[in-house]
Amino acid sequence: MAINVTRSSMPTYEEYCEEIKDLWESRWLTNMGAKHNELKARLCGYLKVPNAELFVNGHLALYCALKALKLEGEIITTPFTFASTTNAIVQAGCTPVFCDVADDYTIDVSKIESLITDKTSAILGVHVYGNICDVEAIDAIAKKHGLKVIYDAAHAFGVEYKGRGICTYGDISMLSFHATKVFHTIEGGALCYNDASLTPDIVKQRGFGLNGEEIDCFGTNGKMNEFQAAMGLCNLRHIDGEIESRGQAYRLYTERLSGVHGIKLLPLREGIKQNYAYYPVLFDKSAFGKSRDDVVAELAKSEIVARKYFYPLVSSNKEFSEDLSYLTPIAKEFSENVLCLPMYAHLDDADIVRICDIVLSK
């Protein structure tokens, strides 16, 4: 049987139908309806954040964050991310400056300060595969240089660091609720932040720039609808069980693949509560005997889909005047050698064993 790299978690058909049933009475389908507001409140509690605003997707959430912070000039970020991160920076009128990554795939904090110029306005870190950036070092650098800090936390739903929700770090964190994520609303996203004074600007950016009957800015349409919110309410009821199931799959993968010469598993920062979002494996062909691409091809023969994630680097976008991936050699190496194996809740143990056997076969 075919195994995809991910599979969306879903409530039962009956549970979702029950959740959306009253929409046929209210006919309030979007524009911050009752389900939107309930989900926002419940997420604030679950994520341990004081403020959150919901969006139709994570990309528009990130774009609106950059606009709400009124950022200009250069934003230091990582190329080891999905295209959305860089796209949002450029679409917000700023210039991405690419910093290489450390061995845990997150932005290398030791290289950030050398990239700061008088045009730098912010640092945009990316939490990767459920692992987190060095938030304490980034906070210190930002305070020293008067910069804003934004986190792309698309991979970090429910992650905690030293008992704090990860989205309480920095000025604003963006979450993605895409169907492939640990928690989803079919499509969706959110911004989480500590400073409530940011709310009016975030809401205006999300809602066409409107402020009552006035138009204050050139906003966009980023509102989450009630059917998305209903899916989120259902999925949130089951999220702890879903994460625990992912954890069981994660531990079995680790048991089978640990200590194998030529492959490296995800190095996790200490002090974090994991969400088991992905299972990345880094291949060293000279030591392992097979390349990442060899493994992809072998898995495909058994109808098992693994993902080259993130490949290619966003810094190779043809819109740039040149391929900028040479500026970040470690990120480039990772991009060419990392493979994410299938990971989702209720992935069968026998399938994990079969996947590992194919990976390890010579």
C-alpha positions as CSV (number, residue, x, y, z in Angstrom):
1,M,0.0,0.0,0.0
2,A,1.3,3.5,-0.9
3,I,2.6,5.6,2.0
4,N,2.6,9.4,1.6
5,V,5.1,11.6,3.4
6,T,2.3,13.0,5.5
7,R,-1.4,12.4,6.1
8,S,-3.8,15.0,7.4
9,S,-5.3,14.4,10.8
10,M,-9.1,14.7,10.8
11,P,-12.0,14.3,13.2
12,T,-14.7,11.9,12.4
13,Y,-17.2,12.9,9.8
14,E,-19.9,13.0,12.4
15,E,-17.9,15.3,14.7
16,Y,-17.2,17.8,12.0
17,C,-20.8,17.8,10.7
18,E,-22.0,18.5,14.3
19,E,-19.5,21.3,14.6
20,I,-20.7,23.1,11.4
21,K,-24.4,22.3,11.9
22,D,-25.3,25.7,13.5
23,L,-23.7,27.6,10.6
24,W,-26.9,26.7,8.6
25,E,-28.8,28.7,11.3
26,S,-26.5,31.6,11.8
27,R,-25.4,32.0,8.1
28,W,-22.3,33.8,9.5
29,L,-19.6,32.1,7.4
30,T,-16.7,34.5,7.7
31,N,-15.6,37.9,9.1
32,M,-14.7,36.8,12.6
33,G,-17.7,34.7,13.4
34,A,-18.4,32.7,16.6
35,K,-16.2,29.7,15.6
36,H,-13.4,32.0,14.6
37,N,-13.5,33.7,18.0
38,E,-13.8,30.5,20.0
39,L,-10.9,28.9,18.2
40,K,-8.8,32.0,18.8
41,A,-9.5,31.9,22.5
42,R,-8.8,28.2,22.8
43,L,-5.6,28.5,20.9
44,C,-4.3,31.2,23.2
45,G,-4.8,28.9,26.1
46,Y,-3.3,25.9,24.4
47,L,-0.3,27.7,23.1
48,K,0.2,29.8,26.3
49,V,0.2,33.1,24.4
50,P,-1.5,36.3,25.5
51,N,-2.6,37.4,22.0
52,A,-3.4,35.7,18.7
53,E,-5.1,36.6,15.4
54,L,-6.2,34.0,12.9
55,F,-5.6,34.1,9.2
56,V,-6.7,32.2,6.1
57,N,-3.2,30.9,5.7
58,G,0.3,31.2,7.2
59,H,1.8,33.1,4.3
60,L,-0.6,36.0,4.6
61,A,-0.2,35.9,8.3
62,L,3.6,36.4,8.0
63,Y,3.2,39.1,5.3
64,C,0.8,41.0,7.6
65,A,3.2,40.7,10.5
66,L,6.0,42.4,8.6
67,K,3.6,45.1,7.4
68,A,2.1,45.6,10.9
69,L,5.6,46.1,12.3
70,K,6.3,48.7,9.6
71,L,9.5,47.0,8.6
72,E,11.7,48.5,5.9
73,G,15.1,47.8,4.4
74,E,16.9,44.5,5.1
75,I,15.7,41.5,7.1
76,I,18.2,38.8,8.1
77,T,16.8,35.4,7.7
78,T,17.7,31.8,6.7
79,P,17.4,30.2,3.3
80,F,16.7,26.8,4.8
81,T,12.9,27.3,4.8
82,F,9.9,27.0,2.6
83,A,9.5,29.6,-0.2
84,S,6.7,31.4,1.7
85,T,9.2,32.9,4.2
86,T,11.3,34.7,1.6
87,N,8.3,35.5,-0.6
88,A,6.6,37.4,2.3
89,I,9.7,39.4,3.0
90,V,10.0,40.5,-0.6
91,Q,6.2,41.1,-1.0
92,A,6.3,43.3,2.1
93,G,8.9,45.5,0.3
94,C,11.9,44.4,2.2
95,T,15.2,42.7,1.2
96,P,16.1,39.2,2.5
97,V,19.7,38.9,3.7
98,F,20.6,35.2,4.0
99,C,22.4,33.9,7.0
100,D,23.7,30.3,7.1
101,V,22.4,27.7,9.4
102,A,23.9,25.7,12.3
103,D,24.0,22.0,12.6
104,D,20.5,21.9,13.9
105,Y,19.2,23.4,10.7
106,T,18.2,26.7,12.4
107,I,19.8,30.1,11.7
108,D,23.4,30.3,12.9
109,V,23.4,33.0,15.6
110,S,27.1,33.3,15.5
111,K,26.9,34.7,11.9
112,I,24.0,37.2,12.4
113,E,25.9,40.2,13.6
114,S,28.3,40.3,10.7
115,L,25.3,40.7,8.4
116,I,23.8,43.7,10.3
117,T,24.0,47.0,8.5
118,D,22.4,50.4,8.9
119,K,19.6,49.1,6.6
120,T,18.7,46.1,8.9
121,S,15.3,46.3,10.5
122,A,14.7,42.8,11.8
123,I,15.8,39.2,12.2
124,L,13.4,36.5,10.9
125,G,14.3,33.1,12.4
126,V,12.7,29.8,11.3
127,H,12.0,27.0,13.7
128,V,12.7,23.9,11.6
129,Y,11.2,20.4,11.8
130,G,9.8,21.2,15.3
131,N,13.3,22.2,16.5
132,I,13.7,25.8,17.6
133,C,16.1,28.6,17.0
134,D,18.5,29.9,19.7
135,V,15.8,32.3,20.9
136,E,17.8,33.7,23.8
137,A,20.9,34.6,21.6
138,I,18.6,36.1,18.9
139,D,16.9,38.2,21.6
140,A,20.2,39.5,22.9
141,I,21.4,40.4,19.4
142,A,18.1,42.2,18.6
143,K,18.2,44.2,21.8
144,K,21.8,45.2,21.2
145,H,21.1,46.5,17.7
146,G,17.5,47.7,18.1
147,L,16.0,45.2,15.8
148,K,12.6,43.5,15.6
149,V,12.4,39.7,15.9
150,I,9.9,37.6,13.9
151,Y,9.7,33.8,14.0
152,D,8.3,31.6,11.3
153,A,6.9,28.9,13.6
154,A,5.1,27.0,10.9
155,H,6.8,23.8,12.2
156,A,6.5,24.5,15.9
157,F,2.8,24.3,16.8
158,G,2.6,23.3,20.5
159,V,6.3,23.4,21.1
160,E,7.4,24.7,24.5
161,Y,10.8,25.9,25.6
162,K,11.7,26.0,29.3
163,G,7.9,25.8,30.1
164,R,7.0,28.7,27.8
165,G,5.0,28.5,24.6
166,I,7.5,29.0,21.8
167,C,5.3,31.7,20.3
168,T,5.9,34.0,23.3
169,Y,9.5,34.6,22.1
170,G,10.3,37.5,19.7
171,D,7.9,40.3,18.7
172,I,5.6,38.1,16.5
173,S,5.5,34.4,15.7
174,M,3.7,33.0,12.6
175,L,2.0,29.6,12.7
176,S,0.8,27.7,9.7
177,F,-2.4,25.6,10.0
178,H,-2.0,24.0,6.5
179,A,-3.5,20.5,6.1
180,T,0.0,18.9,6.3
181,K,0.9,20.4,9.7
182,V,0.7,18.9,13.2
183,F,-2.5,21.0,13.8
184,H,-4.5,22.2,10.9
185,T,-7.7,24.1,9.9
186,I,-7.5,22.8,6.3
187,E,-5.7,26.0,5.3
188,G,-5.0,28.6,7.9
189,G,-2.5,30.4,10.1
190,A,-2.1,32.7,13.0
191,L,0.1,35.4,14.5
192,C,1.0,35.2,18.2
193,Y,2.5,38.1,20.1
194,N,2.9,39.6,23.6
195,D,2.3,43.3,22.9
196,A,-1.5,43.9,22.6
197,S,-0.9,47.3,21.1
198,L,0.0,45.5,17.8
199,T,-3.5,44.2,17.4
200,P,-5.1,47.2,15.6
201,D,-2.3,47.2,12.9
202,I,-2.5,43.4,12.5
203,V,-6.2,43.5,12.1
204,K,-6.1,46.3,9.6
205,Q,-3.5,44.5,7.5
206,R,-5.7,41.4,7.5
207,G,-8.9,43.3,6.6
208,F,-8.1,45.4,3.6
209,G,-6.6,48.3,5.6
210,L,-10.0,49.2,7.0
211,N,-10.4,50.9,10.4
212,G,-14.1,51.3,10.9
213,E,-15.3,53.4,7.9
214,E,-11.8,54.7,7.3
215,I,-9.1,53.2,5.1
216,D,-5.8,53.5,7.0
217,C,-3.4,51.5,4.8
218,F,-3.1,49.1,1.8
219,G,-4.1,45.9,3.5
220,T,-5.1,42.5,2.2
221,N,-7.8,39.9,2.7
222,G,-6.5,37.3,5.2
223,K,-9.5,36.3,7.2
224,M,-10.1,32.8,8.3
225,N,-13.6,31.5,7.5
226,E,-16.0,29.6,9.8
227,F,-15.5,26.2,8.1
228,Q,-11.8,26.4,8.7
229,A,-12.3,27.4,12.3
230,A,-14.7,24.5,12.8
231,M,-12.1,22.1,11.6
232,G,-9.6,23.7,13.9
233,L,-12.0,23.3,16.9
234,C,-12.4,19.7,16.1
235,N,-8.7,19.0,15.7
236,L,-7.8,20.9,18.8
237,R,-9.8,18.5,20.9
238,H,-7.6,15.6,19.7
239,I,-4.3,17.3,19.4
240,D,-2.5,15.8,22.4
241,G,-3.4,12.3,21.3
242,E,-2.2,13.1,17.8
243,I,1.1,14.5,19.0
244,E,1.6,11.4,21.3
245,S,1.0,9.1,18.3
246,R,3.6,11.1,16.3
247,G,5.9,10.7,19.2
248,Q,5.6,6.9,19.1
249,A,6.4,6.9,15.4
250,Y,9.4,9.2,16.0
251,R,10.8,7.0,18.7
252,L,10.5,3.9,16.6
253,Y,12.3,5.6,13.7
254,T,15.0,6.7,16.1
255,E,15.4,3.2,17.5
256,R,15.9,1.8,14.0
257,L,18.1,4.5,12.6
258,S,20.3,5.7,15.5
259,G,24.0,5.1,15.4
260,V,24.1,4.2,11.6
261,H,27.3,5.4,10.0
262,G,26.7,8.0,7.4
263,I,23.3,9.3,8.5
264,K,22.5,12.0,11.0
265,L,19.3,12.4,12.9
266,L,17.8,15.7,14.1
267,P,19.8,17.3,16.9
268,L,17.3,18.8,19.3
269,R,17.8,21.8,21.5
270,E,17.6,21.0,25.2
271,G,14.7,22.1,27.2
272,I,12.0,21.8,24.5
273,K,8.7,19.9,24.5
274,Q,8.5,18.4,21.1
275,N,5.7,18.2,18.6
276,Y,7.3,15.5,16.4
277,A,6.4,17.5,13.2
278,Y,8.9,15.8,10.8
279,Y,11.5,13.1,10.7
280,P,14.5,14.4,8.8
281,V,17.6,12.3,8.0
282,L,20.8,13.8,6.7
283,F,22.8,11.5,4.4
284,D,26.5,11.5,3.8
285,K,26.9,9.5,0.6
286,S,30.7,8.8,1.0
287,A,30.1,7.3,4.5
288,F,26.6,5.7,4.0
289,G,27.1,4.4,0.5
290,K,23.9,5.9,-0.9
291,S,22.9,9.4,-1.6
292,R,19.7,11.1,-0.5
293,D,18.4,10.8,-4.0
294,D,19.2,7.1,-4.2
295,V,17.1,6.6,-1.1
296,V,14.2,8.6,-2.5
297,A,14.3,6.4,-5.7
298,E,14.4,3.2,-3.7
299,L,11.5,4.2,-1.5
300,A,9.5,5.2,-4.5
301,K,9.8,1.7,-5.9
302,S,7.7,0.6,-2.9
303,E,5.2,3.5,-3.3
304,I,6.6,5.3,-0.3
305,V,6.9,9.1,-0.8
306,A,9.6,10.9,1.1
307,R,10.3,14.6,0.7
308,K,13.4,16.6,-0.1
309,Y,12.6,19.3,2.3
310,F,13.9,22.0,1.9
311,Y,15.0,21.7,-1.7
312,P,16.0,23.8,-3.5
313,L,17.1,26.7,-1.3
314,V,14.9,29.7,-1.6
315,S,18.0,31.8,-2.2
316,S,18.2,30.2,-5.7
317,N,14.9,31.9,-6.7
318,K,15.3,33.0,-10.3
319,E,13.9,36.4,-9.4
320,F,17.2,37.2,-7.7
321,S,19.9,38.7,-10.0
322,E,22.0,35.6,-9.2
323,D,21.8,32.3,-7.4
324,L,22.6,33.3,-3.8
325,S,22.8,29.8,-2.4
326,Y,26.6,30.0,-2.5
327,L,26.5,32.5,0.4
328,T,25.2,29.8,2.7
329,P,27.3,26.6,2.1
330,I,26.0,24.7,5.1
331,A,22.4,25.3,4.2
332,K,23.1,24.3,0.6
333,E,24.7,21.1,1.7
334,F,21.7,20.3,3.9
335,S,19.3,21.1,1.1
336,E,21.0,18.6,-1.1
337,N,21.3,15.8,1.4
338,V,18.3,16.0,3.9
339,L,15.3,13.7,3.4
340,C,12.0,13.8,5.4
341,L,10.6,10.3,5.9
342,P,6.9,9.7,6.3
343,M,5.6,11.1,9.6
344,Y,2.1,11.5,10.8
345,A,-0.2,10.3,13.6
346,H,-1.2,6.6,13.5
347,L,1.6,5.7,11.1
348,D,1.7,1.9,11.4
349,D,4.8,0.4,13.2
350,A,5.2,-2.2,10.5
351,D,5.3,0.5,7.8
352,I,8.0,2.4,9.8
353,V,10.0,-0.8,10.0
354,R,9.6,-1.4,6.3
355,I,10.7,2.2,5.5
356,C,13.8,1.9,7.7
357,D,14.7,-1.5,6.1
358,I,14.6,0.1,2.7
359,V,16.6,3.1,3.8
360,L,19.3,0.8,5.4
361,S,19.4,-1.8,2.6
362,K,22.7,-2.0,0.7
